[in-house]
Amino acid sequence: MCSTLKLPPSSPHRSLSPQRLTALSAVLGMLILTGGCDRVASGFGDGPPAVSSAALKSATDDAAVRKFYEARQWRAAWSKRDASALLDALKDAPRHGLDGSRFTSLIREASSPAERDAELTLAALNYADALARGAVDPRKLFKVYAIKRPSVDVVAGLAEALKGHDVEGWIKGLAPQDDEYRALSDAYLAYRDLAADPITGGPPLQPGDGGARVDAVAAWLQGAGYLPADAKVKNATFDAPLVAALRVMQKAAKLPVTGQPDEATLKVMNDGVAMRAKQLAVNLERRRWLPRDVPDTRIDVNIATAELVYLHDGASAWTSRVVAGAPDPDRETPMLIGAFDQLVVNPPWVVPKGIAEKEILPKGEAYMAAERMTVVDGKVVQQPGPDSSLGLVKFDMQNPHAIYLHDTPAKALFASAERHRSHGCARVERAVEFARFLANERGRAEAFDKALATGETGTVALGEKIPVRLLYTTAYRDPAGLWVFTADPYGWDDQVSGALGLGALSAPHAADQPVASLLGP
């Protein structure tokens, strides 16, 4: 039980002596320090309900919730003020592309005090985990997902937040805090709002025209990034900047560039926004799966677009195309984070067992001889050389899935718009030049060129690890700040959207391509 400290009423005829004030302060301090009460009559706020530990135990069956209450000796946790703060925080779920009802539905109106306390805890922990690590587990969606999700103790975090009466502040700090995540969030809300209010047609607009239709067109263009964030979209005018933005949008959508919100343009605007909103929500979710600490110097490969960017100290220093895995469950390039600290020059190709058994050994000895392949210790090995499947350089990423970056003799594939043709590794355009660039940055260019010139297999140590992230990103801002929505070659957007309860996407998938007959991982 918790007692309430009642201060004596004030009176114009009577005042408290300094000694009595000191004594009262001491009693009040003891109540606060011992945790015996969350509420005092002087207005520190209401406390949790008075419920028995047996009632709480009966109301709790979730493992994380039980851990939370065990740590506080099965005492109730939620004051009215903290519960209100949680409900306010849940209203912000759409900002993260999440449906808040999946969390608020856990809190029933007719619950007993013990049940309601446990339900508030369950909702808080589920929402916190969704923001900190993602609402769905990617390991359950994909054959291989080789990125460690953030490790966040939401049970301890909630306990600390309730102790400091800062539930809302704690929750706000759990999602990624970087500019790109915030931009994705803003774009999602903009597209969601646009989808809820389709733009109507009408006669051609004239310079200086205004009204609801012009405001709607301006809002759409701003939400899609074609107009700056500070552009006027209420009481807007059909002026030169708006027309210019409309022309850019039409060109990007491969529409006739009329500078008018004509029927074809409005169809793209109205039909596409709901799907784009889902696509943005999916990309928000994927961002929550990633570690928050991102190295400023790294290689990022976008599997979806088959493109590579090397960032040095946060600035783009090299870009190139890649050939990624074919859209087949056995060939898709997995989402993965790795690193390499050496370059392998003139590398042999140790053919994975599955490829060897299905695609090489059945073709016989003559084929293997023509491809300079032999069997070494039970493994098929292709000898190094300029026509080797790994080309002249391998970026020696170490991981249990045998996924890495490498050169290729099949240069023609880089000119193709659809470049998902490998067995899972990423073939890098201008790989030798890129390797030399990395070596030169680290004072190893001469060593690289000498090793390469020998024609023999060798390694060139770089003296440091270069992180590599293989990610799948289908919505992002280009250098001009415009939003780019890509095809979904593996159908992974659909899988995530379904798991989030958003339904299937009608996003364009890359056309199925035959797996290249050219060798290579």
ZADO-254740 format. One line per field, with one value per residue (C-alpha): x, y, z; residue number from 1. Coordinates in nm, 4 decimals. Layout:
X: (X, ...)
Y: (Y, ...)
Z: (Z, ...)
ketor: (NUM, ...)
***
This chain:
X: (0.0000, 0.1051, 0.0368, -0.0270, 0.1517, -0.1011, 0.0442, -0.1249, -0.3592, -0.2189, -0.3660, -0.3141, -0.2947, -0.0455, 0.2793, 0.5107, 0.8267, 1.1587, 1.2039, 0.8672, 0.9320, 1.2620, 1.0883, 0.8181, 1.0792, 1.2657, 0.9499, 0.8706, 1.2261, 1.2065, 0.8848, 1.0409, 1.3722, 1.2184, 0.9847, 0.6942, 0.4639, 0.4395, 0.1937, 0.1844, -0.0832, 0.1406, 0.0822, 0.3667, 0.1167, -0.0931, 0.0658, 0.0071, -0.3117, -0.3129, -0.3270, -0.2050, 0.0951, -0.1296, -0.3621, -0.0681, 0.0741, -0.2650, -0.2890, 0.0568, 0.1579, 0.4096, 0.7736, 0.9017, 0.6139, 0.6817, 1.0491, 0.9462, 0.7238, 0.9631, 1.2248, 0.9829, 0.8609, 0.5246, 0.4154, 0.1899, 0.3744, 0.1417, 0.0165, -0.2536, 0.0032, 0.2415, -0.0426, -0.1564, 0.2002, 0.2141, -0.1169, 0.0080, 0.3281, 0.1286, -0.0523, 0.2820, 0.3037, 0.2038, 0.5185, 0.7086, 0.4823, 0.3214, -0.0440, -0.0896, -0.3974, -0.1824, -0.0473, -0.3472, -0.5660, -0.3683, -0.5195, -0.8815, -1.1282, -1.3023, -0.9878, -0.9408, -0.6698, -0.4172, -0.5026, -0.4863, -0.1450, -0.0143, -0.1719, -0.0092, 0.3256, 0.2754, 0.1771, 0.4745, 0.7250, 0.5884, 0.5899, 0.9346, 1.0728, 0.9133, 1.0855, 1.4184, 1.4559, 1.1673, 0.8104, 0.8869, 1.1836, 1.3640, 1.5137, 1.1629, 1.1006, 1.4159, 1.6225, 1.9345, 1.9426, 2.2966, 2.2742, 2.2642, 1.9647, 2.0069, 2.0247, 1.8025, 1.6823, 1.3338, 1.2358, 1.5073, 1.4409, 1.0716, 1.1506, 1.3857, 1.1385, 0.8600, 1.0936, 1.1652, 0.8097, 0.9467, 0.7798, 0.7159, 1.0732, 1.2143, 0.9967, 1.0907, 1.4586, 1.4219, 1.3770, 1.6697, 1.7526, 1.9391, 1.8306, 1.7469, 1.5068, 1.3358, 1.3078, 1.1520, 0.9091, 0.8092, 0.7654, 0.5501, 0.3137, 0.2967, 0.2123, -0.0367, -0.2187, -0.2119, -0.3620, -0.6509, -0.7410, -0.7236, -0.6728, -0.9668, -0.9416, -1.0614, -0.9900, -0.6294, -0.4807, -0.3649, -0.0744, -0.1895, -0.4747, -0.5362, -0.7884, -0.8213, -0.6919, -0.3760, -0.3202, -0.3595, -0.1130, 0.1372, 0.1015, 0.1565, 0.4675, 0.6049, 0.5342, 0.7109, 1.0099, 0.9585, 0.8881, 1.1020, 0.9769, 0.9194, 0.7157, 0.3684, 0.1080, -0.1900, -0.3379, -0.0792, -0.0559, -0.0075, 0.3199, 0.6516, 0.8127, 0.5063, 0.4941, 0.8667, 0.8228, 0.5302, 0.7435, 1.0224, 0.7714, 0.6231, 0.9671, 1.0615, 0.7347, 0.7916, 0.4745, 0.4193, 0.5819, 0.2863, 0.3324, -0.0381, -0.2111, -0.3744, -0.5571, -0.2448, -0.0546, -0.3391, -0.3696, -0.0040, -0.0447, -0.3608, -0.3036, 0.0553, 0.0520, -0.1032, 0.1446, 0.4326, 0.3212, 0.3417, 0.6818, 0.8070, 0.6675, 0.8531, 1.1801, 1.1276, 1.0940, 1.4126, 1.6001, 1.4926, 1.6558, 1.9985, 2.2660, 2.2491, 2.6259, 2.7126, 3.0835, 3.1567, 3.3932, 3.2200, 3.0903, 2.7131, 2.5645, 2.1969, 2.0869, 1.7549, 1.9153, 2.2416, 2.4547, 2.7556, 2.8743, 3.1955, 3.1832, 3.4988, 3.4445, 3.0764, 3.1246, 3.0695, 3.4116, 3.3297, 3.0182, 2.9711, 2.7198, 2.7170, 2.5638, 2.3697, 2.2037, 1.9303, 1.5671, 1.5689, 1.5636, 1.8911, 2.0663, 1.9423, 2.2094, 2.1307, 2.1169, 2.4496, 2.7114, 3.0752, 3.4206, 3.7508, 4.1057, 4.2843, 4.2531, 4.3108, 4.4730, 4.4483, 4.2089, 4.1116, 3.7445, 3.6640, 3.3246, 3.0531, 2.9370, 2.5834, 2.6988, 2.9597, 2.7114, 2.4323, 2.6101, 2.9678, 3.0353, 2.7461, 2.9066, 3.2050, 3.5808, 3.6117, 3.4045, 3.6035, 3.9321, 3.8151, 3.7276, 4.0609, 3.8881, 4.0253, 3.9120, 4.1298, 4.0561, 3.7072, 3.6339, 3.6088, 3.8607, 3.8923, 4.2486, 4.3190, 4.3530, 4.1810, 3.9058, 3.8490, 3.4993, 3.6386, 3.8343, 4.1526, 4.0546, 3.8426, 3.7420, 3.7977, 3.4884, 3.4777, 3.1340, 2.9757, 2.7643, 3.0580, 2.9235, 3.1771, 3.2548, 3.4690, 3.5746, 3.4306, 3.5223, 3.1541, 3.1729, 2.8769, 2.6275, 2.7029, 2.5374, 2.2094, 1.9304, 1.8411, 2.1533, 2.0289, 2.2124, 2.4708, 2.4673, 2.4562, 2.7890, 2.8241, 3.0274, 3.1726, 3.2070, 3.5639, 3.6663, 4.0416, 4.0267, 3.8193, 4.0628, 4.3536, 4.1643, 4.1160, 4.4776, 4.6026, 4.4028, 4.5925, 4.9366, 4.9249, 4.8784, 5.2335, 5.2049, 4.8718, 5.0060, 5.3154, 5.1121, 4.8625, 5.1375, 5.2801, 4.9737, 5.0005, 4.7494, 4.8452, 4.7056, 4.7502, 4.6902, 4.5083, 4.5993, 4.2392, 3.8977, 3.6582, 3.2963, 3.0528, 2.6756, 2.4594, 2.1175, 1.7850, 1.6507, 1.3600, 1.2823, 1.5481, 1.6396, 1.8704, 2.1471, 1.8979, 1.6654, 1.3993, 1.2436, 1.3322, 1.1105, 1.2647, 1.1474, 1.1292, 1.3242, 1.3057, 0.9532, 1.0923, 0.8822, 0.5717, 0.6945, 0.7664, 0.4444, 0.2421, 0.4200, 0.3445, -0.0236, -0.0225, -0.1283, 0.0505, 0.2221, 0.1496, 0.5008, 0.6609, 0.8839, 1.1834, 1.1099, 1.2212, 1.5531, 1.7140, 2.0131, 2.3239, 2.5000, 2.8271, 3.0092, 3.0597, 2.9415)
Y: (0.0000, 0.3584, 0.6392, 0.9964, 1.2832, 1.5573, 1.8996, 2.0980, 2.3691, 2.7157, 2.9775, 3.3511, 3.3049, 3.0196, 2.9498, 2.6482, 2.6837, 2.6245, 2.3120, 2.1696, 2.2512, 2.0640, 1.7627, 1.7547, 1.7817, 1.4885, 1.2716, 1.3705, 1.2908, 0.9468, 0.8666, 0.9610, 0.7842, 0.4586, 0.4409, 0.3723, 0.6052, 0.7680, 1.0314, 1.2926, 1.5423, 1.8327, 1.7599, 1.5378, 1.3507, 1.0355, 0.6985, 0.3484, 0.1691, -0.0369, -0.3947, -0.7200, -0.9047, -1.2087, -1.0081, -0.8809, -1.2312, -1.3562, -1.0747, -1.1376, -1.4119, -1.2338, -1.3174, -0.9603, -0.8240, -1.0821, -0.9832, -0.6182, -0.6872, -0.9345, -0.6581, -0.4371, -0.7117, -0.7354, -0.3823, -0.1886, 0.0592, 0.3002, 0.6277, 0.8132, 1.0664, 0.8004, 0.6106, 0.9310, 0.9939, 0.6448, 0.6928, 1.0258, 0.8573, 0.5868, 0.8556, 0.9210, 0.5656, 0.6776, 0.8909, 0.5612, 0.3989, 0.1895, 0.1331, 0.2541, 0.0371, -0.2784, -0.1448, 0.0432, -0.2647, -0.4369, -0.1965, -0.2882, -0.0354, -0.2689, -0.4139, -0.4521, -0.2270, -0.5140, -0.6138, -0.2550, -0.2079, -0.5223, -0.4220, -0.0787, -0.2466, -0.4902, -0.2093, 0.0030, -0.2810, -0.3895, -0.0348, 0.0357, -0.2825, -0.1976, 0.1419, 0.0172, -0.3029, -0.3208, -0.4428, -0.7716, -1.0074, -1.0160, -1.3553, -1.5000, -1.3398, -1.4146, -1.7229, -1.5332, -1.2115, -1.1545, -0.8172, -0.8016, -0.6009, -0.3357, -0.4754, -0.2634, -0.3634, -0.2156, -0.3711, -0.1811, 0.1267, 0.1315, 0.0916, 0.3884, 0.5977, 0.5332, 0.6132, 0.9534, 1.0020, 1.0445, 0.7655, 0.9832, 1.1150, 0.7623, 0.6352, 0.9256, 0.8341, 0.4699, 0.5014, 0.6006, 0.9675, 1.0333, 1.2777, 1.0071, 0.8313, 1.1616, 1.2361, 0.8937, 0.9608, 1.3030, 1.1606, 0.8749, 1.1139, 1.3357, 1.0452, 0.8997, 1.2336, 1.2710, 0.9242, 1.0227, 1.3258, 1.2604, 1.5559, 1.6345, 1.7290, 2.0391, 2.2789, 2.3763, 2.6086, 2.9548, 3.1547, 3.3172, 3.0683, 2.9554, 2.7518, 2.4062, 2.2226, 2.4337, 2.3861, 2.0087, 1.9925, 2.2068, 1.9909, 1.6740, 1.8149, 1.9308, 1.5966, 1.4155, 1.6476, 1.8412, 2.1653, 2.2848, 2.2372, 2.6102, 2.6479, 2.7939, 2.5168, 2.6888, 2.9672, 2.8684, 3.0213, 2.8415, 3.0211, 2.9484, 2.7503, 2.5274, 2.4662, 2.3877, 2.1372, 1.9767, 1.9396, 1.7710, 1.5301, 1.4473, 1.3838, 1.1573, 0.9637, 0.9351, 1.1324, 1.3934, 1.7095, 1.9479, 2.1512, 2.0927, 1.8585, 1.6767, 1.3442, 1.1247, 1.3237, 1.3111, 0.9356, 0.8924, 1.1325, 0.9732, 0.6051, 0.5896, 0.7673, 0.4891, 0.2363, 0.4801, 0.5383, 0.1639, 0.1502, 0.4272, 0.2456, -0.0696, 0.1214, 0.2816, -0.0662, -0.1868, 0.1121, 0.0156, -0.3258, -0.1681, -0.0834, 0.2840, 0.3377, 0.3689, 0.4046, 0.7238, 0.5290, 0.2293, 0.0643, 0.0517, -0.1751, -0.1280, -0.4754, -0.3472, -0.1038, -0.2991, 0.0045, 0.0676, 0.3794, 0.4153, 0.6831, 0.8244, 1.0293, 1.0517, 1.1883, 0.9918, 0.9082, 0.6357, 0.4998, 0.2133, -0.0375, -0.3946, -0.7197, -0.8656, -1.2016, -1.3234, -1.3150, -1.6742, -1.7912, -1.9777, -1.6852, -1.3663, -1.1453, -1.1413, -0.8355, -0.8547, -0.6463, -0.7511, -0.6062, -0.6731, -0.5637, -0.7092, -0.7395, -1.0724, -1.0213, -1.2802, -1.4862, -1.8456, -1.9361, -2.2142, -2.3115, -2.3611, -2.7203, -2.6497, -2.4684, -2.7336, -3.0206, -2.8558, -2.6469, -2.7648, -3.1328, -3.2556, -3.0800, -3.3142, -3.2992, -3.1244, -2.8309, -2.8099, -2.8180, -2.5356, -2.3296, -2.4187, -2.6021, -2.8883, -3.0800, -3.0089, -3.1876, -3.2648, -2.9048, -2.7587, -2.4772, -2.2402, -2.1193, -1.7444, -1.5237, -1.2351, -1.4706, -1.6234, -1.5803, -1.3580, -1.1440, -0.9847, -0.8819, -1.0005, -0.7787, -1.0407, -1.0138, -1.2810, -1.4240, -1.7695, -1.7197, -1.6839, -1.3506, -1.0931, -0.8267, -0.9128, -0.8313, -1.0148, -1.0721, -1.0256, -0.6467, -0.6206, -0.6919, -0.3562, -0.1782, -0.3584, -0.1771, -0.5040, -0.6366, -0.9122, -1.1993, -1.3466, -1.6394, -1.3993, -1.2175, -0.8623, -0.8195, -0.4694, -0.2434, -0.1089, -0.3342, -0.3093, 0.0720, 0.0711, -0.1615, 0.0598, 0.3655, 0.2014, 0.0891, 0.4350, 0.5990, 0.3764, 0.4123, 0.0660, 0.1441, 0.0456, -0.2837, -0.3516, -0.2856, -0.5001, -0.7921, -0.7663, -0.7599, -1.0946, -1.2827, -1.4938, -1.5118, -1.2797, -1.0511, -0.6813, -0.5766, -0.2438, -0.1899, -0.1352, -0.2928, -0.1399, -0.2091, -0.3254, -0.3076, -0.5010, -0.3390, -0.3508, 0.0024, 0.0837, 0.4427, 0.7077, 1.0676, 1.1392, 1.4039, 1.6691, 1.5796, 1.4166, 1.0890, 0.7844, 0.4767, 0.1680, -0.1699, -0.4537, -0.7251, -0.9874, -0.9081, -0.8319, -0.5139, -0.7307, -0.9607, -0.6780, -0.4934, -0.8074, -0.8684, -0.5105, -0.5642, -0.3132, -0.5624, -0.6458, -0.3772, -0.3252, -0.1925, -0.2726, -0.5766, -0.6063, -0.8235, -1.1816, -1.2399, -1.5704, -1.6493, -1.5636, -1.8596, -1.6882, -1.8418, -1.6662, -1.6478)
Z: (0.0000, -0.0620, 0.1784, 0.0714, 0.2358, 0.3169, 0.3767, 0.6544, 0.5322, 0.5185, 0.7492, 0.7738, 1.1500, 1.1505, 0.9736, 0.9741, 1.1709, 0.9927, 1.2029, 1.0962, 0.7313, 0.7539, 0.9065, 0.6387, 0.3661, 0.5137, 0.5164, 0.1574, 0.0508, 0.2092, 0.0239, -0.3078, -0.2463, -0.1280, -0.4266, -0.1928, -0.3810, -0.7217, -0.6050, -0.3338, -0.2635, -0.3553, -0.7261, -0.8529, -1.0750, -1.0451, -0.9814, -1.1187, -1.0120, -0.6950, -0.8233, -0.6779, -0.8147, -0.8650, -1.0895, -1.2952, -1.3329, -1.4466, -1.7036, -1.8501, -2.0938, -2.3201, -2.2371, -2.2702, -2.0613, -1.7903, -1.7869, -1.7456, -1.4430, -1.2854, -1.2760, -1.0806, -0.8446, -1.0196, -0.9384, -1.1773, -1.3987, -1.5748, -1.4365, -1.6279, -1.7435, -1.8784, -2.0437, -2.2138, -2.3335, -2.4861, -2.6673, -2.8023, -2.9238, -3.0999, -3.2986, -3.4667, -3.6077, -3.9615, -3.9741, -3.9814, -4.2391, -3.9648, -3.8810, -3.5244, -3.4779, -3.4707, -3.1388, -2.9955, -3.0579, -2.7837, -2.5297, -2.4587, -2.3239, -2.0782, -1.9216, -1.5489, -1.3975, -1.4028, -1.7597, -1.8799, -1.7198, -1.8906, -2.2220, -2.2112, -2.1497, -2.4388, -2.6770, -2.5691, -2.6078, -2.9474, -3.0847, -2.9435, -3.0989, -3.4343, -3.4361, -3.3038, -3.5097, -3.7557, -3.7300, -3.9106, -3.8886, -4.2266, -4.1445, -4.1675, -4.5076, -4.7034, -4.7734, -4.6641, -4.4640, -4.3404, -4.1645, -3.7869, -3.6736, -3.4021, -3.0505, -2.8263, -2.4795, -2.5011, -2.1667, -1.9816, -2.1935, -2.1042, -1.7347, -1.7477, -1.9487, -1.6973, -1.4119, -1.5661, -1.6986, -2.0531, -2.2504, -2.5534, -2.5645, -2.5362, -2.8186, -3.0460, -3.0170, -3.1236, -3.5012, -3.7261, -3.6790, -4.0056, -4.2763, -4.5293, -4.2926, -4.2129, -4.5851, -4.6482, -4.3645, -4.4988, -4.8491, -4.7185, -4.5415, -4.8500, -5.0823, -4.8352, -4.8161, -5.1933, -5.2359, -5.0083, -5.2195, -5.5978, -5.8309, -6.0561, -6.4208, -6.5975, -6.8827, -6.9622, -6.7047, -6.7987, -6.6493, -6.3265, -6.2660, -5.9100, -5.7159, -5.5653, -5.8736, -5.8910, -5.5162, -5.5566, -5.8476, -5.6561, -5.3435, -5.5469, -5.7149, -5.3811, -5.2138, -5.4980, -5.4710, -5.7938, -5.6089, -5.3166, -4.9620, -4.9184, -5.2378, -5.1971, -5.2341, -5.0728, -5.2814, -5.5409, -5.8854, -6.2160, -6.2785, -6.4509, -6.1623, -6.1305, -6.5063, -6.5102, -6.2267, -6.4082, -6.7222, -6.5249, -6.3722, -6.7136, -6.8610, -6.5682, -6.6117, -6.9888, -7.0583, -7.3308, -7.1908, -7.2124, -6.8935, -6.8264, -6.5755, -6.8648, -6.8493, -6.8903, -6.6306, -6.3771, -6.4268, -6.3308, -6.0382, -5.9020, -5.9796, -5.8662, -5.5319, -5.3214, -5.4530, -5.4030, -5.0438, -4.9802, -5.1478, -4.9190, -4.6135, -4.7206, -4.7542, -4.4129, -4.2655, -4.4343, -4.2948, -3.9413, -3.9868, -4.0409, -3.7834, -3.6870, -3.6964, -4.0647, -4.1585, -4.3517, -4.5777, -4.7326, -5.0490, -5.0946, -5.3598, -5.4397, -5.5453, -5.6829, -5.9287, -5.9763, -5.8943, -5.6707, -5.4924, -5.2944, -5.0282, -4.8736, -4.5585, -4.6487, -5.0026, -5.3226, -5.4671, -5.7221, -5.8923, -6.1309, -6.2542, -6.1340, -6.2492, -5.9561, -5.8951, -6.1260, -6.0018, -5.8870, -5.5216, -5.5749, -5.7462, -5.5803, -5.4250, -5.0520, -4.8290, -4.6508, -4.4715, -4.4982, -4.5484, -4.7213, -4.6436, -4.9436, -5.3196, -5.4914, -5.8309, -6.1088, -5.8929, -5.9684, -5.9377, -5.6956, -5.8328, -5.5681, -5.5439, -5.6651, -5.9788, -6.0503, -6.0240, -6.2213, -6.4824, -6.5348, -6.4641, -6.6839, -6.9843, -6.9773, -6.9856, -7.3237, -7.2002, -6.8786, -7.0687, -7.2957, -6.9892, -6.8224, -6.5404, -6.3342, -6.0307, -5.7260, -5.3982, -5.5209, -5.6238, -5.9716, -6.0107, -6.3070, -6.3595, -6.3435, -6.6474, -6.8280, -6.9485, -6.6067, -6.4676, -6.1897, -6.4346, -6.3039, -5.9512, -5.6622, -5.3685, -5.1048, -4.8832, -4.6161, -4.5348, -4.5023, -4.8144, -5.0599, -5.1855, -5.3019, -5.5637, -5.8644, -6.2192, -6.5210, -6.8858, -6.9779, -7.0108, -7.2492, -6.9705, -6.8077, -7.1015, -7.0348, -6.8498, -6.6753, -6.5043, -6.2740, -6.4407, -6.2011, -5.9603, -5.6625, -5.6529, -5.7842, -6.1015, -6.1006, -6.4031, -6.4443, -6.1570, -6.2219, -6.2285, -5.9108, -5.7359, -5.8398, -5.7098, -5.3691, -5.3598, -5.4555, -5.1734, -4.9328, -5.0913, -5.2490, -5.6200, -5.7185, -5.5315, -5.7021, -6.0534, -5.9949, -5.8630, -6.1464, -6.4109, -6.2994, -6.4207, -6.1080, -5.8261, -5.5428, -5.2759, -5.2116, -4.8520, -4.8145, -4.4508, -4.3423, -4.3779, -4.6296, -4.5285, -4.7964, -4.7675, -5.0133, -4.9723, -5.1548, -5.1989, -5.4279, -5.3194, -5.2680, -5.3451, -5.6358, -5.6105, -5.7221, -5.4346, -5.6544, -5.5492, -5.7565, -5.7481, -5.9030, -6.0200, -5.7683, -5.9539, -5.6775, -5.5577, -5.2120, -5.1800, -5.2088, -4.9322, -4.6894, -4.7749, -4.7069, -4.3769, -4.2711, -4.3448, -4.6314, -4.8970, -5.2193, -5.4201, -5.7859, -5.8327, -6.1671, -6.1567, -6.3825, -6.6821, -6.6302, -6.7983, -6.8871, -6.6714, -6.8693, -7.0232, -6.9332, -6.6417, -6.3146, -5.9566)
ketor: (1, 2, 3, 4, 5, 6, 7, 8, 9, 10, 11, 12, 13, 14, 15, 16, 17, 18, 19, 20, 21, 22, 23, 24, 25, 26, 27, 28, 29, 30, 31, 32, 33, 34, 35, 36, 37, 38, 39, 40, 41, 42, 43, 44, 45, 46, 47, 48, 49, 50, 51, 52, 53, 54, 55, 56, 57, 58, 59, 60, 61, 62, 63, 64, 65, 66, 67, 68, 69, 70, 71, 72, 73, 74, 75, 76, 77, 78, 79, 80, 81, 82, 83, 84, 85, 86, 87, 88, 89, 90, 91, 92, 93, 94, 95, 96, 97, 98, 99, 100, 101, 102, 103, 104, 105, 106, 107, 108, 109, 110, 111, 112, 113, 114, 115, 116, 117, 118, 119, 120, 121, 122, 123, 124, 125, 126, 127, 128, 129, 130, 131, 132, 133, 134, 135, 136, 137, 138, 139, 140, 141, 142, 143, 144, 145, 146, 147, 148, 149, 150, 151, 152, 153, 154, 155, 156, 157, 158, 159, 160, 161, 162, 163, 164, 165, 166, 167, 168, 169, 170, 171, 172, 173, 174, 175, 176, 177, 178, 179, 180, 181, 182, 183, 184, 185, 186, 187, 188, 189, 190, 191, 192, 193, 194, 195, 196, 197, 198, 199, 200, 201, 202, 203, 204, 205, 206, 207, 208, 209, 210, 211, 212, 213, 214, 215, 216, 217, 218, 219, 220, 221, 222, 223, 224, 225, 226, 227, 228, 229, 230, 231, 232, 233, 234, 235, 236, 237, 238, 239, 240, 241, 242, 243, 244, 245, 246, 247, 248, 249, 250, 251, 252, 253, 254, 255, 256, 257, 258, 259, 260, 261, 262, 263, 264, 265, 266, 267, 268, 269, 270, 271, 272, 273, 274, 275, 276, 277, 278, 279, 280, 281, 282, 283, 284, 285, 286, 287, 288, 289, 290, 291, 292, 293, 294, 295, 296, 297, 298, 299, 300, 301, 302, 303, 304, 305, 306, 307, 308, 309, 310, 311, 312, 313, 314, 315, 316, 317, 318, 319, 320, 321, 322, 323, 324, 325, 326, 327, 328, 329, 330, 331, 332, 333, 334, 335, 336, 337, 338, 339, 340, 341, 342, 343, 344, 345, 346, 347, 348, 349, 350, 351, 352, 353, 354, 355, 356, 357, 358, 359, 360, 361, 362, 363, 364, 365, 366, 367, 368, 369, 370, 371, 372, 373, 374, 375, 376, 377, 378, 379, 380, 381, 382, 383, 384, 385, 386, 387, 388, 389, 390, 391, 392, 393, 394, 395, 396, 397, 398, 399, 400, 401, 402, 403, 404, 405, 406, 407, 408, 409, 410, 411, 412, 413, 414, 415, 416, 417, 418, 419, 420, 421, 422, 423, 424, 425, 426, 427, 428, 429, 430, 431, 432, 433, 434, 435, 436, 437, 438, 439, 440, 441, 442, 443, 444, 445, 446, 447, 448, 449, 450, 451, 452, 453, 454, 455, 456, 457, 458, 459, 460, 461, 462, 463, 464, 465, 466, 467, 468, 469, 470, 471, 472, 473, 474, 475, 476, 477, 478, 479, 480, 481, 482, 483, 484, 485, 486, 487, 488, 489, 490, 491, 492, 493, 494, 495, 496, 497, 498, 499, 500, 501, 502, 503, 504, 505, 506, 507, 508, 509, 510, 511, 512, 513, 514, 515, 516, 517, 518, 519, 520, 521)
***
